[in-house]
Amino acid sequence: MATEEIKATGDAASLAALISRAAGDSGGGKKGLPPVDRWNPPFCGDIDMEIRADGTWFYLGTPIGRAPLVRLFATVLRKDDDRKTYLVTPVEKVGIRVVDAPFVAVEMSVTERDGRQVLTFRTNVGDVVEAGRDHPIRFVIRGENDELKPYLHVRGRLEALVTRAVMYDLVELGEPVEIAGREVFCVRSGGSIFPVMTVAELDALTR
């Protein structure tokens, strides 16, 4: 289906039905995630779909209020080498806009395994991700107010922005660790260490 045809429907449910059929044909629609990284369909243009910074999905300027529909779209998201995000099926690839990260980490649990702290996150679209070597957390400081923003790797090149409320809980678990001769404030999970910032930078921010 061409992009013009998709737009002409004016109905997100029609696009969802297309994606559902395509994922079902691939054998990945019912168990696990569709193998979007193995699909190489033609690019069919951009559609008027956007994921806002708070994780809300919009289609044709209207919020998509149906959670199952958003979860369906999320299963066929892919970020390519060009740093753009697409909805991908075996037969087509269409571009969408992402304001910040495609997912939002809305909940965190803290457990222990083999004497090590394990942090497990739940995203707004139902992914459950255990932070560790395969799913690192990175921290950036952005904005005029030096806002700390943690990002959790979910799959492929897709990340989840950790919500502010969860971020506070996450930072509470931090501790100073000596790295390359410097004291660095870090968070641990699953045997991995994720640097937040140097202790000196943290002291400067909290003064």
C-alpha positions in Angstrom: 0.0 0.0 0.0 1.4 3.4 -0.9 1.7 6.2 1.6 -1.0 8.2 -0.1 -3.4 5.3 0.3 -2.5 5.0 4.0 -3.2 8.7 4.5 -6.4 8.5 2.5 -7.9 6.1 5.0 -7.7 8.7 7.7 -8.1 5.9 10.2 -5.3 4.5 12.4 -7.3 1.3 12.8 -6.9 0.6 9.1 -3.1 0.9 9.4 -3.1 -1.3 12.5 -5.0 -3.9 10.6 -2.4 -3.8 7.8 0.4 -4.2 10.3 -1.5 -7.0 12.1 -2.0 -9.0 8.9 1.7 -8.5 7.9 3.0 -9.5 11.3 0.7 -12.5 11.3 1.9 -13.6 7.9 5.5 -13.5 9.2 4.7 -15.9 11.9 5.7 -13.4 14.6 2.3 -11.9 15.4 1.3 -14.2 18.2 4.5 -15.3 19.9 7.3 -12.9 20.6 8.1 -9.9 18.5 8.0 -9.8 14.6 11.5 -10.1 13.2 11.6 -6.5 11.9 15.4 -6.5 11.7 15.3 -9.2 9.1 12.7 -7.5 6.9 13.9 -5.3 4.0 10.8 -3.9 2.4 10.7 -0.8 0.1 10.4 2.7 1.7 6.9 4.0 1.1 7.3 7.5 2.5 6.4 9.2 5.7 3.0 9.1 7.5 1.5 11.6 9.9 2.3 9.7 13.0 4.3 11.1 16.0 5.5 9.8 19.4 5.6 12.7 21.8 8.2 13.0 24.6 5.7 11.7 27.2 5.2 8.5 25.1 1.8 9.5 23.7 1.2 8.4 20.1 -0.5 10.7 17.6 -2.0 9.9 14.2 -3.2 12.7 12.0 -2.8 15.1 14.9 -5.1 13.0 17.2 -3.9 11.0 20.2 -4.2 7.2 19.8 -6.2 6.3 22.9 -6.4 2.5 22.4 -3.5 0.9 24.3 -3.7 -2.4 22.3 -3.3 -0.4 19.1 -0.2 1.4 20.4 1.3 -1.9 21.6 0.7 -3.3 18.1 2.5 -0.3 16.4 5.4 -0.7 19.0 6.1 -4.2 17.9 7.0 -3.2 14.4 9.1 -0.1 15.2 12.6 0.0 13.9 15.4 2.7 14.0 17.7 2.4 11.1 21.3 3.6 10.4 19.9 7.0 9.2 18.7 7.6 12.8 15.1 7.7 11.7 12.3 5.6 13.1 10.0 3.5 10.9 7.0 1.2 11.1 8.2 -1.9 9.2 6.3 -4.9 7.8 7.5 -7.5 5.3 6.0 -5.5 2.4 6.6 -1.8 3.3 8.5 0.7 5.5 7.0 4.0 6.5 8.6 6.8 8.4 7.2 8.4 11.6 8.4 11.2 13.9 9.8 10.6 17.4 10.2 13.7 19.6 12.5 12.0 22.2 12.6 8.3 22.7 10.0 5.8 21.2 9.3 4.2 24.6 9.0 5.5 28.2 10.1 3.4 31.2 7.3 3.9 33.7 8.1 1.5 36.5 11.2 -0.1 38.0 11.7 -3.0 40.4 14.8 -3.7 42.4 15.8 -7.3 43.1 18.9 -9.3 43.9 20.4 -12.3 42.1 23.6 -14.0 43.1 24.4 -11.1 45.5 24.0 -8.5 42.7 21.4 -5.8 42.4 19.1 -6.2 39.3 17.0 -3.4 38.0 14.0 -4.4 35.9 11.9 -1.8 34.0 8.4 -1.8 32.5 7.7 0.4 29.5 4.5 2.2 28.5 4.0 -0.4 25.8 4.5 -3.5 28.0 8.1 -4.4 27.4 9.8 -5.7 30.5 13.6 -5.1 30.3 16.3 -6.1 32.8 19.2 -3.5 32.8 22.6 -5.1 32.2 25.2 -5.8 29.6 22.6 -6.4 26.9 20.4 -3.5 28.0 22.5 -0.7 29.2 21.4 2.6 30.8 22.9 5.8 29.5 22.6 9.2 31.2 22.6 12.6 29.4 22.2 16.1 30.7 20.1 18.4 28.5 18.3 21.7 28.5 18.9 25.1 30.1 18.2 23.6 33.5 20.8 20.8 33.1 18.1 18.1 33.3 19.3 14.6 33.9 17.7 12.1 31.5 18.3 8.3 31.7 17.7 6.1 28.6 17.4 2.4 28.7 18.2 0.2 25.7 15.1 -1.9 24.8 15.9 -3.6 21.5 17.7 -2.8 18.2 18.4 0.9 18.3 15.2 1.7 20.3 15.4 3.2 23.8 13.0 4.1 26.6 13.3 7.4 28.4 13.1 6.8 32.1 10.3 9.0 33.6 11.2 11.7 36.1 9.6 9.8 39.0 11.4 6.6 38.2 14.6 8.5 37.6 14.6 9.8 41.2 14.3 6.2 42.5 17.1 5.2 40.1 19.5 7.9 41.2 18.8 7.0 44.9 20.5 3.6 44.1 23.7 5.3 42.9 27.1 5.1 44.5 30.6 6.5 43.9 32.8 4.2 41.9 36.5 4.8 41.0 36.8 4.6 37.2 40.2 5.5 35.5 41.3 7.3 38.6 38.2 9.4 39.0 35.3 9.1 41.3 32.2 8.6 39.2 28.6 8.4 40.5 27.2 5.1 39.0 24.2 2.8 39.1 24.6 -1.0 39.1 22.4 -3.7 37.6 23.1 -7.3 36.7 26.8 -7.0 37.3 27.1 -4.0 35.0 28.0 -0.4 36.0 26.4 2.6 34.4 28.1 5.9 34.9 25.8 8.9 35.7 28.4 11.7 36.0 31.6 12.4 38.0 31.1 13.1 41.7 32.5 16.5 41.1 29.9 17.3 38.5 27.2 15.9 40.8 28.4 18.2 43.6 28.3 21.2 41.3 24.7 20.4 40.2 23.5 20.0 43.8 25.0 23.1 45.3 
